[in-house]
Amino acid sequence: MDLRMPILDGVTATRRISAAGPLPRVLVLTTSDTDEEAFAALQAGASGFLLKSAPPDDLLNAIRVVAGGDAVVVAP
């Protein structure tokens, strides 16, 4: 999920997806590197948060962790 989208912001989209049930899980992948936006995404129900600039291995690991039911935050 990206936080900055043209029609519906990612936090609102994450909140709506999360309200529907435990699946699917949401992993935020964004250029937004503020603590406030990370916290907002996690509060909305995201299971993970990392920057688009994260190395590919970090992204793959985050996908695996979130798909496995855990949470991951790679701090900005």
mmCIF file of the N, C-alpha and C atoms, coordinates in Angstrom:
data_MODEL
# 
_entry.id   MODEL 
# 
loop_
_atom_site.group_PDB 
_atom_site.id 
_atom_site.type_symbol 
_atom_site.label_atom_id 
_atom_site.label_alt_id 
_atom_site.label_comp_id 
_atom_site.label_asym_id 
_atom_site.label_entity_id 
_atom_site.label_seq_id 
_atom_site.pdbx_PDB_ins_code 
_atom_site.Cartn_x 
_atom_site.Cartn_y 
_atom_site.Cartn_z 
_atom_site.occupancy 
_atom_site.B_iso_or_equiv 
_atom_site.pdbx_formal_charge 
_atom_site.auth_seq_id 
_atom_site.auth_comp_id 
_atom_site.auth_asym_id 
_atom_site.auth_atom_id 
_atom_site.pdbx_PDB_model_num 
ATOM 1   N N  . MET A 1 1  ? 0.854   -1.168  0.000  1.00 0.00 ? 1  MET A N  1 
ATOM 2   C CA . MET A 1 1  ? 0.000   0.000   0.000  1.00 0.00 ? 1  MET A CA 1 
ATOM 3   C C  . MET A 1 1  ? 0.899   1.230   0.000  1.00 0.00 ? 1  MET A C  1 
ATOM 4   N N  . ASP A 1 2  ? 0.599   2.175   -0.842 1.00 0.00 ? 2  ASP A N  1 
ATOM 5   C CA . ASP A 1 2  ? 1.288   3.459   -0.802 1.00 0.00 ? 2  ASP A CA 1 
ATOM 6   C C  . ASP A 1 2  ? 0.432   4.419   0.010  1.00 0.00 ? 2  ASP A C  1 
ATOM 7   N N  . LEU A 1 3  ? 1.050   5.329   0.729  1.00 0.00 ? 3  LEU A N  1 
ATOM 8   C CA . LEU A 1 3  ? 0.296   6.285   1.531  1.00 0.00 ? 3  LEU A CA 1 
ATOM 9   C C  . LEU A 1 3  ? -0.233  7.440   0.692  1.00 0.00 ? 3  LEU A C  1 
ATOM 10  N N  . ARG A 1 4  ? 0.435   7.733   -0.396 1.00 0.00 ? 4  ARG A N  1 
ATOM 11  C CA . ARG A 1 4  ? 0.036   8.870   -1.235 1.00 0.00 ? 4  ARG A CA 1 
ATOM 12  C C  . ARG A 1 4  ? -0.512  8.367   -2.553 1.00 0.00 ? 4  ARG A C  1 
ATOM 13  N N  . MET A 1 5  ? -1.840  8.385   -2.639 1.00 0.00 ? 5  MET A N  1 
ATOM 14  C CA . MET A 1 5  ? -2.522  7.954   -3.859 1.00 0.00 ? 5  MET A CA 1 
ATOM 15  C C  . MET A 1 5  ? -3.481  9.058   -4.271 1.00 0.00 ? 5  MET A C  1 
ATOM 16  N N  . PRO A 1 6  ? -3.823  9.114   -5.547 1.00 0.00 ? 6  PRO A N  1 
ATOM 17  C CA . PRO A 1 6  ? -4.601  10.254  -6.046 1.00 0.00 ? 6  PRO A CA 1 
ATOM 18  C C  . PRO A 1 6  ? -6.053  10.341  -5.569 1.00 0.00 ? 6  PRO A C  1 
ATOM 19  N N  . ILE A 1 7  ? -6.742  9.244   -5.384 1.00 0.00 ? 7  ILE A N  1 
ATOM 20  C CA . ILE A 1 7  ? -8.173  9.316   -5.065 1.00 0.00 ? 7  ILE A CA 1 
ATOM 21  C C  . ILE A 1 7  ? -8.432  9.051   -3.585 1.00 0.00 ? 7  ILE A C  1 
ATOM 22  N N  . LEU A 1 8  ? -7.771  8.059   -3.034 1.00 0.00 ? 8  LEU A N  1 
ATOM 23  C CA . LEU A 1 8  ? -7.976  7.676   -1.642 1.00 0.00 ? 8  LEU A CA 1 
ATOM 24  C C  . LEU A 1 8  ? -6.604  7.495   -1.015 1.00 0.00 ? 8  LEU A C  1 
ATOM 25  N N  . ASP A 1 9  ? -6.354  8.176   0.098  1.00 0.00 ? 9  ASP A N  1 
ATOM 26  C CA . ASP A 1 9  ? -5.033  8.049   0.713  1.00 0.00 ? 9  ASP A CA 1 
ATOM 27  C C  . ASP A 1 9  ? -4.858  6.650   1.306  1.00 0.00 ? 9  ASP A C  1 
ATOM 28  N N  . GLY A 1 10 ? -3.607  6.243   1.438  1.00 0.00 ? 10 GLY A N  1 
ATOM 29  C CA . GLY A 1 10 ? -3.290  4.892   1.884  1.00 0.00 ? 10 GLY A CA 1 
ATOM 30  C C  . GLY A 1 10 ? -3.732  4.572   3.292  1.00 0.00 ? 10 GLY A C  1 
ATOM 31  N N  . VAL A 1 11 ? -3.742  5.545   4.175  1.00 0.00 ? 11 VAL A N  1 
ATOM 32  C CA . VAL A 1 11 ? -4.188  5.296   5.550  1.00 0.00 ? 11 VAL A CA 1 
ATOM 33  C C  . VAL A 1 11 ? -5.682  4.964   5.555  1.00 0.00 ? 11 VAL A C  1 
ATOM 34  N N  . THR A 1 12 ? -6.457  5.720   4.825  1.00 0.00 ? 12 THR A N  1 
ATOM 35  C CA . THR A 1 12 ? -7.902  5.446   4.744  1.00 0.00 ? 12 THR A CA 1 
ATOM 36  C C  . THR A 1 12 ? -8.160  4.105   4.070  1.00 0.00 ? 12 THR A C  1 
ATOM 37  N N  . ALA A 1 13 ? -7.442  3.819   2.991  1.00 0.00 ? 13 ALA A N  1 
ATOM 38  C CA . ALA A 1 13 ? -7.599  2.538   2.297  1.00 0.00 ? 13 ALA A CA 1 
ATOM 39  C C  . ALA A 1 13 ? -7.223  1.382   3.221  1.00 0.00 ? 13 ALA A C  1 
ATOM 40  N N  . THR A 1 14 ? -6.145  1.539   3.967  1.00 0.00 ? 14 THR A N  1 
ATOM 41  C CA . THR A 1 14 ? -5.719  0.506   4.914  1.00 0.00 ? 14 THR A CA 1 
ATOM 42  C C  . THR A 1 14 ? -6.775  0.296   5.983  1.00 0.00 ? 14 THR A C  1 
ATOM 43  N N  . ARG A 1 15 ? -7.329  1.373   6.494  1.00 0.00 ? 15 ARG A N  1 
ATOM 44  C CA . ARG A 1 15 ? -8.382  1.278   7.516  1.00 0.00 ? 15 ARG A CA 1 
ATOM 45  C C  . ARG A 1 15 ? -9.586  0.500   6.980  1.00 0.00 ? 15 ARG A C  1 
ATOM 46  N N  . ARG A 1 16 ? -9.966  0.773   5.739  1.00 0.00 ? 16 ARG A N  1 
ATOM 47  C CA . ARG A 1 16 ? -11.125 0.087   5.144  1.00 0.00 ? 16 ARG A CA 1 
ATOM 48  C C  . ARG A 1 16 ? -10.840 -1.398  4.920  1.00 0.00 ? 16 ARG A C  1 
ATOM 49  N N  . ILE A 1 17 ? -9.650  -1.693  4.431  1.00 0.00 ? 17 ILE A N  1 
ATOM 50  C CA . ILE A 1 17 ? -9.279  -3.094  4.203  1.00 0.00 ? 17 ILE A CA 1 
ATOM 51  C C  . ILE A 1 17 ? -9.226  -3.841  5.529  1.00 0.00 ? 17 ILE A C  1 
ATOM 52  N N  . SER A 1 18 ? -8.619  -3.245  6.525  1.00 0.00 ? 18 SER A N  1 
ATOM 53  C CA . SER A 1 18 ? -8.469  -3.887  7.832  1.00 0.00 ? 18 SER A CA 1 
ATOM 54  C C  . SER A 1 18 ? -9.810  -4.097  8.525  1.00 0.00 ? 18 SER A C  1 
ATOM 55  N N  . ALA A 1 19 ? -10.754 -3.204  8.288  1.00 0.00 ? 19 ALA A N  1 
ATOM 56  C CA . ALA A 1 19 ? -12.077 -3.322  8.903  1.00 0.00 ? 19 ALA A CA 1 
ATOM 57  C C  . ALA A 1 19 ? -12.849 -4.520  8.351  1.00 0.00 ? 19 ALA A C  1 
ATOM 58  N N  . ALA A 1 20 ? -12.457 -4.994  7.174  1.00 0.00 ? 20 ALA A N  1 
ATOM 59  C CA . ALA A 1 20 ? -13.163 -6.105  6.547  1.00 0.00 ? 20 ALA A CA 1 
ATOM 60  C C  . ALA A 1 20 ? -12.802 -7.454  7.170  1.00 0.00 ? 20 ALA A C  1 
ATOM 61  N N  . GLY A 1 21 ? -11.726 -7.509  7.926  1.00 0.00 ? 21 GLY A N  1 
ATOM 62  C CA . GLY A 1 21 ? -11.325 -8.765  8.553  1.00 0.00 ? 21 GLY A CA 1 
ATOM 63  C C  . GLY A 1 21 ? -9.818  -8.896  8.601  1.00 0.00 ? 21 GLY A C  1 
ATOM 64  N N  . PRO A 1 22 ? -9.353  -10.026 9.096  1.00 0.00 ? 22 PRO A N  1 
ATOM 65  C CA . PRO A 1 22 ? -7.910  -10.194 9.282  1.00 0.00 ? 22 PRO A CA 1 
ATOM 66  C C  . PRO A 1 22 ? -7.119  -10.380 7.987  1.00 0.00 ? 22 PRO A C  1 
ATOM 67  N N  . LEU A 1 23 ? -7.786  -10.727 6.924  1.00 0.00 ? 23 LEU A N  1 
ATOM 68  C CA . LEU A 1 23 ? -7.107  -10.894 5.637  1.00 0.00 ? 23 LEU A CA 1 
ATOM 69  C C  . LEU A 1 23 ? -7.762  -10.014 4.593  1.00 0.00 ? 23 LEU A C  1 
ATOM 70  N N  . PRO A 1 24 ? -7.080  -9.459  3.678  1.00 0.00 ? 24 PRO A N  1 
ATOM 71  C CA . PRO A 1 24 ? -5.633  -9.537  3.512  1.00 0.00 ? 24 PRO A CA 1 
ATOM 72  C C  . PRO A 1 24 ? -4.909  -8.619  4.490  1.00 0.00 ? 24 PRO A C  1 
ATOM 73  N N  . ARG A 1 25 ? -3.645  -8.881  4.693  1.00 0.00 ? 25 ARG A N  1 
ATOM 74  C CA . ARG A 1 25 ? -2.809  -8.017  5.514  1.00 0.00 ? 25 ARG A CA 1 
ATOM 75  C C  . ARG A 1 25 ? -2.261  -6.905  4.634  1.00 0.00 ? 25 ARG A C  1 
ATOM 76  N N  . VAL A 1 26 ? -1.965  -5.777  5.229  1.00 0.00 ? 26 VAL A N  1 
ATOM 77  C CA . VAL A 1 26 ? -1.484  -4.614  4.469  1.00 0.00 ? 26 VAL A CA 1 
ATOM 78  C C  . VAL A 1 26 ? -0.035  -4.330  4.847  1.00 0.00 ? 26 VAL A C  1 
ATOM 79  N N  . LEU A 1 27 ? 0.792   -4.228  3.830  1.00 0.00 ? 27 LEU A N  1 
ATOM 80  C CA . LEU A 1 27 ? 2.189   -3.830  3.988  1.00 0.00 ? 27 LEU A CA 1 
ATOM 81  C C  . LEU A 1 27 ? 2.343   -2.484  3.296  1.00 0.00 ? 27 LEU A C  1 
ATOM 82  N N  . VAL A 1 28 ? 2.720   -1.468  4.043  1.00 0.00 ? 28 VAL A N  1 
ATOM 83  C CA . VAL A 1 28 ? 2.904   -0.133  3.486  1.00 0.00 ? 28 VAL A CA 1 
ATOM 84  C C  . VAL A 1 28 ? 4.311   -0.036  2.912  1.00 0.00 ? 28 VAL A C  1 
ATOM 85  N N  . LEU A 1 29 ? 4.388   0.346   1.660  1.00 0.00 ? 29 LEU A N  1 
ATOM 86  C CA . LEU A 1 29 ? 5.645   0.568   0.966  1.00 0.00 ? 29 LEU A CA 1 
ATOM 87  C C  . LEU A 1 29 ? 5.546   1.965   0.376  1.00 0.00 ? 29 LEU A C  1 
ATOM 88  N N  . THR A 1 30 ? 6.311   2.902   0.916  1.00 0.00 ? 30 THR A N  1 
ATOM 89  C CA . THR A 1 30 ? 6.095   4.298   0.580  1.00 0.00 ? 30 THR A CA 1 
ATOM 90  C C  . THR A 1 30 ? 7.384   5.108   0.587  1.00 0.00 ? 30 THR A C  1 
ATOM 91  N N  . THR A 1 31 ? 7.311   6.306   0.048  1.00 0.00 ? 31 THR A N  1 
ATOM 92  C CA . THR A 1 31 ? 8.432   7.244   0.124  1.00 0.00 ? 31 THR A CA 1 
ATOM 93  C C  . THR A 1 31 ? 8.289   8.138   1.341  1.00 0.00 ? 31 THR A C  1 
ATOM 94  N N  . SER A 1 32 ? 7.146   8.085   1.990  1.00 0.00 ? 32 SER A N  1 
ATOM 95  C CA . SER A 1 32 ? 6.869   8.919   3.149  1.00 0.00 ? 32 SER A CA 1 
ATOM 96  C C  . SER A 1 32 ? 7.645   8.407   4.355  1.00 0.00 ? 32 SER A C  1 
ATOM 97  N N  . ASP A 1 33 ? 8.527   9.239   4.888  1.00 0.00 ? 33 ASP A N  1 
ATOM 98  C CA . ASP A 1 33 ? 9.394   8.753   5.956  1.00 0.00 ? 33 ASP A CA 1 
ATOM 99  C C  . ASP A 1 33 ? 9.191   9.463   7.290  1.00 0.00 ? 33 ASP A C  1 
ATOM 100 N N  . THR A 1 34 ? 7.981   9.916   7.537  1.00 0.00 ? 34 THR A N  1 
ATOM 101 C CA . THR A 1 34 ? 7.731   10.572  8.824  1.00 0.00 ? 34 THR A CA 1 
ATOM 102 C C  . THR A 1 34 ? 7.180   9.562   9.830  1.00 0.00 ? 34 THR A C  1 
ATOM 103 N N  . ASP A 1 35 ? 7.550   9.750   11.078 1.00 0.00 ? 35 ASP A N  1 
ATOM 104 C CA . ASP A 1 35 ? 7.044   8.885   12.141 1.00 0.00 ? 35 ASP A CA 1 
ATOM 105 C C  . ASP A 1 35 ? 5.529   8.974   12.233 1.00 0.00 ? 35 ASP A C  1 
ATOM 106 N N  . GLU A 1 36 ? 4.992   10.157  12.014 1.00 0.00 ? 36 GLU A N  1 
ATOM 107 C CA . GLU A 1 36 ? 3.543   10.358  12.124 1.00 0.00 ? 36 GLU A CA 1 
ATOM 108 C C  . GLU A 1 36 ? 2.791   9.520   11.103 1.00 0.00 ? 36 GLU A C  1 
ATOM 109 N N  . GLU A 1 37 ? 3.288   9.483   9.871  1.00 0.00 ? 37 GLU A N  1 
ATOM 110 C CA . GLU A 1 37 ? 2.590   8.712   8.838  1.00 0.00 ? 37 GLU A CA 1 
ATOM 111 C C  . GLU A 1 37 ? 2.752   7.216   9.064  1.00 0.00 ? 37 GLU A C  1 
ATOM 112 N N  . ALA A 1 38 ? 3.908   6.797   9.525  1.00 0.00 ? 38 ALA A N  1 
ATOM 113 C CA . ALA A 1 38 ? 4.107   5.382   9.858  1.00 0.00 ? 38 ALA A CA 1 
ATOM 114 C C  . ALA A 1 38 ? 3.153   4.979   10.976 1.00 0.00 ? 38 ALA A C  1 
ATOM 115 N N  . PHE A 1 39 ? 3.070   5.786   12.003 1.00 0.00 ? 39 PHE A N  1 
ATOM 116 C CA . PHE A 1 39 ? 2.181   5.500   13.126 1.00 0.00 ? 39 PHE A CA 1 
ATOM 117 C C  . PHE A 1 39 ? 0.723   5.467   12.666 1.00 0.00 ? 39 PHE A C  1 
ATOM 118 N N  . ALA A 1 40 ? 0.334   6.421   11.816 1.00 0.00 ? 40 ALA A N  1 
ATOM 119 C CA . ALA A 1 40 ? -1.045  6.464   11.308 1.00 0.00 ? 40 ALA A CA 1 
ATOM 120 C C  . ALA A 1 40 ? -1.374  5.196   10.518 1.00 0.00 ? 40 ALA A C  1 
ATOM 121 N N  . ALA A 1 41 ? -0.435  4.742   9.712  1.00 0.00 ? 41 ALA A N  1 
ATOM 122 C CA . ALA A 1 41 ? -0.656  3.527   8.919  1.00 0.00 ? 41 ALA A CA 1 
ATOM 123 C C  . ALA A 1 41 ? -0.801  2.315   9.829  1.00 0.00 ? 41 ALA A C  1 
ATOM 124 N N  . LEU A 1 42 ? 0.044   2.215   10.827 1.00 0.00 ? 42 LEU A N  1 
ATOM 125 C CA . LEU A 1 42 ? -0.027  1.084   11.750 1.00 0.00 ? 42 LEU A CA 1 
ATOM 126 C C  . LEU A 1 42 ? -1.293  1.135   12.588 1.00 0.00 ? 42 LEU A C  1 
ATOM 127 N N  . GLN A 1 43 ? -1.688  2.329   12.995 1.00 0.00 ? 43 GLN A N  1 
ATOM 128 C CA . GLN A 1 43 ? -2.946  2.486   13.744 1.00 0.00 ? 43 GLN A CA 1 
ATOM 129 C C  . GLN A 1 43 ? -4.142  2.102   12.893 1.00 0.00 ? 43 GLN A C  1 
ATOM 130 N N  . ALA A 1 44 ? -4.046  2.339   11.585 1.00 0.00 ? 44 ALA A N  1 
ATOM 131 C CA . ALA A 1 44 ? -5.137  2.006   10.666 1.00 0.00 ? 44 ALA A CA 1 
ATOM 132 C C  . ALA A 1 44 ? -5.230  0.509   10.407 1.00 0.00 ? 44 ALA A C  1 
ATOM 133 N N  . GLY A 1 45 ? -4.208  -0.237  10.837 1.00 0.00 ? 45 GLY A N  1 
ATOM 134 C CA . GLY A 1 45 ? -4.261  -1.687  10.690 1.00 0.00 ? 45 GLY A CA 1 
ATOM 135 C C  . GLY A 1 45 ? -3.186  -2.292  9.815  1.00 0.00 ? 45 GLY A C  1 
ATOM 136 N N  . ALA A 1 46 ? -2.251  -1.495  9.323  1.00 0.00 ? 46 ALA A N  1 
ATOM 137 C CA . ALA A 1 46 ? -1.165  -2.054  8.519  1.00 0.00 ? 46 ALA A CA 1 
ATOM 138 C C  . ALA A 1 46 ? -0.345  -3.016  9.357  1.00 0.00 ? 46 ALA A C  1 
ATOM 139 N N  . SER A 1 47 ? 0.111   -4.083  8.731  1.00 0.00 ? 47 SER A N  1 
ATOM 140 C CA . SER A 1 47 ? 0.946   -5.067  9.417  1.00 0.00 ? 47 SER A CA 1 
ATOM 141 C C  . SER A 1 47 ? 2.427   -4.786  9.237  1.00 0.00 ? 47 SER A C  1 
ATOM 142 N N  . GLY A 1 48 ? 2.738   -3.849  8.359  1.00 0.00 ? 48 GLY A N  1 
ATOM 143 C CA . GLY A 1 48 ? 4.140   -3.537  8.139  1.00 0.00 ? 48 GLY A CA 1 
ATOM 144 C C  . GLY A 1 48 ? 4.313   -2.197  7.468  1.00 0.00 ? 48 GLY A C  1 
ATOM 145 N N  . PHE A 1 49 ? 5.517   -1.676  7.587  1.00 0.00 ? 49 PHE A N  1 
ATOM 146 C CA . PHE A 1 49 ? 5.832   -0.356  7.036  1.00 0.00 ? 49 PHE A CA 1 
ATOM 147 C C  . PHE A 1 49 ? 7.301   -0.342  6.648  1.00 0.00 ? 49 PHE A C  1 
ATOM 148 N N  . LEU A 1 50 ? 7.592   0.001   5.401  1.00 0.00 ? 50 LEU A N  1 
ATOM 149 C CA . LEU A 1 50 ? 8.964   0.232   4.996  1.00 0.00 ? 50 LEU A CA 1 
ATOM 150 C C  . LEU A 1 50 ? 9.006   1.179   3.818  1.00 0.00 ? 50 LEU A C  1 
ATOM 151 N N  . LEU A 1 51 ? 10.167  1.749   3.612  1.00 0.00 ? 51 LEU A N  1 
ATOM 152 C CA . LEU A 1 51 ? 10.346  2.733   2.557  1.00 0.00 ? 51 LEU A CA 1 
ATOM 153 C C  . LEU A 1 51 ? 10.594  2.059   1.222  1.00 0.00 ? 51 LEU A C  1 
ATOM 154 N N  . LYS A 1 52 ? 10.192  2.737   0.138  1.00 0.00 ? 52 LYS A N  1 
ATOM 155 C CA . LYS A 1 52 ? 10.444  2.227   -1.204 1.00 0.00 ? 52 LYS A CA 1 
ATOM 156 C C  . LYS A 1 52 ? 11.935  2.117   -1.494 1.00 0.00 ? 52 LYS A C  1 
ATOM 157 N N  . SER A 1 53 ? 12.736  2.859   -0.770 1.00 0.00 ? 53 SER A N  1 
ATOM 158 C CA . SER A 1 53 ? 14.186  2.802   -0.967 1.00 0.00 ? 53 SER A CA 1 
ATOM 159 C C  . SER A 1 53 ? 14.831  1.620   -0.238 1.00 0.00 ? 53 SER A C  1 
ATOM 160 N N  . ALA A 1 54 ? 14.031  0.818   0.446  1.00 0.00 ? 54 ALA A N  1 
ATOM 161 C CA . ALA A 1 54 ? 14.571  -0.343  1.166  1.00 0.00 ? 54 ALA A CA 1 
ATOM 162 C C  . ALA A 1 54 ? 15.201  -1.313  0.168  1.00 0.00 ? 54 ALA A C  1 
ATOM 163 N N  . PRO A 1 55 ? 16.274  -1.972  0.571  1.00 0.00 ? 55 PRO A N  1 
ATOM 164 C CA . PRO A 1 55 ? 16.893  -2.969  -0.310 1.00 0.00 ? 55 PRO A CA 1 
ATOM 165 C C  . PRO A 1 55 ? 15.908  -4.095  -0.635 1.00 0.00 ? 55 PRO A C  1 
ATOM 166 N N  . PRO A 1 56 ? 16.047  -4.702  -1.808 1.00 0.00 ? 56 PRO A N  1 
ATOM 167 C CA . PRO A 1 56 ? 15.125  -5.775  -2.201 1.00 0.00 ? 56 PRO A CA 1 
ATOM 168 C C  . PRO A 1 56 ? 15.018  -6.897  -1.167 1.00 0.00 ? 56 PRO A C  1 
ATOM 169 N N  . ASP A 1 57 ? 16.114  -7.254  -0.520 1.00 0.00 ? 57 ASP A N  1 
ATOM 170 C CA . ASP A 1 57 ? 16.054  -8.307  0.496  1.00 0.00 ? 57 ASP A CA 1 
ATOM 171 C C  . ASP A 1 57 ? 15.166  -7.912  1.672  1.00 0.00 ? 57 ASP A C  1 
ATOM 172 N N  . ASP A 1 58 ? 15.184  -6.635  2.050  1.00 0.00 ? 58 ASP A N  1 
ATOM 173 C CA . ASP A 1 58 ? 14.312  -6.156  3.130  1.00 0.00 ? 58 ASP A CA 1 
ATOM 174 C C  . ASP A 1 58 ? 12.851  -6.236  2.716  1.00 0.00 ? 58 ASP A C  1 
ATOM 175 N N  . LEU A 1 59 ? 12.565  -5.892  1.455  1.00 0.00 ? 59 LEU A N  1 
ATOM 176 C CA . LEU A 1 59 ? 11.188  -5.962  0.956  1.00 0.00 ? 59 LEU A CA 1 
ATOM 177 C C  . LEU A 1 59 ? 10.708  -7.412  0.950  1.00 0.00 ? 59 LEU A C  1 
ATOM 178 N N  . LEU A 1 60 ? 11.514  -8.310  0.429  1.00 0.00 ? 60 LEU A N  1 
ATOM 179 C CA . LEU A 1 60 ? 11.115  -9.722  0.409  1.00 0.00 ? 60 LEU A CA 1 
ATOM 180 C C  . LEU A 1 60 ? 10.897  -10.263 1.816  1.00 0.00 ? 60 LEU A C  1 
ATOM 181 N N  . ASN A 1 61 ? 11.777  -9.903  2.734  1.00 0.00 ? 61 ASN A N  1 
ATOM 182 C CA . ASN A 1 61 ? 11.619  -10.338 4.113  1.00 0.00 ? 61 ASN A CA 1 
ATOM 183 C C  . ASN A 1 61 ? 10.334  -9.782  4.720  1.00 0.00 ? 61 ASN A C  1 
ATOM 184 N N  . ALA A 1 62 ? 10.047  -8.507  4.456  1.00 0.00 ? 62 ALA A N  1 
ATOM 185 C CA . ALA A 1 62 ? 8.826   -7.890  4.993  1.00 0.00 ? 62 ALA A CA 1 
ATOM 186 C C  . ALA A 1 62 ? 7.586   -8.590  4.455  1.00 0.00 ? 62 ALA A C  1 
ATOM 187 N N  . ILE A 1 63 ? 7.586   -8.929  3.182  1.00 0.00 ? 63 ILE A N  1 
ATOM 188 C CA . ILE A 1 63 ? 6.445   -9.641  2.593  1.00 0.00 ? 63 ILE A CA 1 
ATOM 189 C C  . ILE A 1 63 ? 6.263   -10.987 3.283  1.00 0.00 ? 63 ILE A C  1 
ATOM 190 N N  . ARG A 1 64 ? 7.354   -11.702 3.480  1.00 0.00 ? 64 ARG A N  1 
ATOM 191 C CA . ARG A 1 64 ? 7.276   -13.015 4.131  1.00 0.00 ? 64 ARG A CA 1 
ATOM 192 C C  . ARG A 1 64 ? 6.781   -12.897 5.576  1.00 0.00 ? 64 ARG A C  1 
ATOM 193 N N  . VAL A 1 65 ? 7.295   -11.915 6.295  1.00 0.00 ? 65 VAL A N  1 
ATOM 194 C CA . VAL A 1 65 ? 6.906   -11.731 7.699  1.00 0.00 ? 65 VAL A CA 1 
ATOM 195 C C  . VAL A 1 65 ? 5.420   -11.405 7.802  1.00 0.00 ? 65 VAL A C  1 
ATOM 196 N N  . VAL A 1 66 ? 4.959   -10.466 6.997  1.00 0.00 ? 66 VAL A N  1 
ATOM 197 C CA . VAL A 1 66 ? 3.550   -10.060 7.040  1.00 0.00 ? 66 VAL A CA 1 
ATOM 198 C C  . VAL A 1 66 ? 2.648   -11.203 6.564  1.00 0.00 ? 66 VAL A C  1 
ATOM 199 N N  . ALA A 1 67 ? 3.047   -11.896 5.511  1.00 0.00 ? 67 ALA A N  1 
ATOM 200 C CA . ALA A 1 67 ? 2.251   -13.034 5.028  1.00 0.00 ? 67 ALA A CA 1 
ATOM 201 C C  . ALA A 1 67 ? 2.172   -14.139 6.075  1.00 0.00 ? 67 ALA A C  1 
ATOM 202 N N  . GLY A 1 68 ? 3.215   -14.234 6.911  1.00 0.00 ? 68 GLY A N  1 
ATOM 203 C CA . GLY A 1 68 ? 3.226   -15.243 7.966  1.00 0.00 ? 68 GLY A CA 1 
ATOM 204 C C  . GLY A 1 68 ? 2.429   -14.854 9.201  1.00 0.00 ? 68 GLY A C  1 
ATOM 205 N N  . GLY A 1 69 ? 1.872   -13.655 9.188  1.00 0.00 ? 69 GLY A N  1 
ATOM 206 C CA . GLY A 1 69 ? 1.019   -13.239 10.301 1.00 0.00 ? 69 GLY A CA 1 
ATOM 207 C C  . GLY A 1 69 ? 1.680   -12.345 11.325 1.00 0.00 ? 69 GLY A C  1 
ATOM 208 N N  . ASP A 1 70 ? 2.934   -12.013 11.113 1.00 0.00 ? 70 ASP A N  1 
ATOM 209 C CA . ASP A 1 70 ? 3.628   -11.128 12.045 1.00 0.00 ? 70 ASP A CA 1 
ATOM 210 C C  . ASP A 1 70 ? 3.664   -9.704  11.485 1.00 0.00 ? 70 ASP A C  1 
ATOM 211 N N  . ALA A 1 71 ? 4.242   -8.821  12.250 1.00 0.00 ? 71 ALA A N  1 
ATOM 212 C CA . ALA A 1 71 ? 4.357   -7.419  11.840 1.00 0.00 ? 71 ALA A CA 1 
ATOM 213 C C  . ALA A 1 71 ? 5.827   -7.066  11.666 1.00 0.00 ? 71 ALA A C  1 
ATOM 214 N N  . VAL A 1 72 ? 6.066   -6.072  10.808 1.00 0.00 ? 72 VAL A N  1 
ATOM 215 C CA . VAL A 1 72 ? 7.432   -5.610  10.575 1.00 0.00 ? 72 VAL A CA 1 
ATOM 216 C C  . VAL A 1 72 ? 7.416   -4.114  10.332 1.00 0.00 ? 72 VAL A C  1 
ATOM 217 N N  . VAL A 1 73 ? 8.367   -3.434  10.946 1.00 0.00 ? 73 VAL A N  1 
ATOM 218 C CA . VAL A 1 73 ? 8.552   -2.006  10.697 1.00 0.00 ? 73 VAL A CA 1 
ATOM 219 C C  . VAL A 1 73 ? 10.038  -1.781  10.468 1.00 0.00 ? 73 VAL A C  1 
ATOM 220 N N  . VAL A 1 74 ? 10.370  -1.300  9.294  1.00 0.00 ? 74 VAL A N  1 
ATOM 221 C CA . VAL A 1 74 ? 11.744  -0.923  9.005  1.00 0.00 ? 74 VAL A CA 1 
ATOM 222 C C  . VAL A 1 74 ? 11.769  0.582   9.134  1.00 0.00 ? 74 VAL A C  1 
ATOM 223 N N  . ALA A 1 75 ? 12.367  1.040   10.213 1.00 0.00 ? 75 ALA A N  1 
ATOM 224 C CA . ALA A 1 75 ? 12.340  2.461   10.571 1.00 0.00 ? 75 ALA A CA 1 
ATOM 225 C C  . ALA A 1 75 ? 13.022  3.317   9.515  1.00 0.00 ? 75 ALA A C  1 
ATOM 226 N N  . PRO A 1 76 ? 12.445  4.494   9.267  1.00 0.00 ? 76 PRO A N  1 
ATOM 227 C CA . PRO A 1 76 ? 13.051  5.436   8.312  1.00 0.00 ? 76 PRO A CA 1 
ATOM 228 C C  . PRO A 1 76 ? 14.409  5.902   8.796  1.00 0.00 ? 76 PRO A C  1 
# 
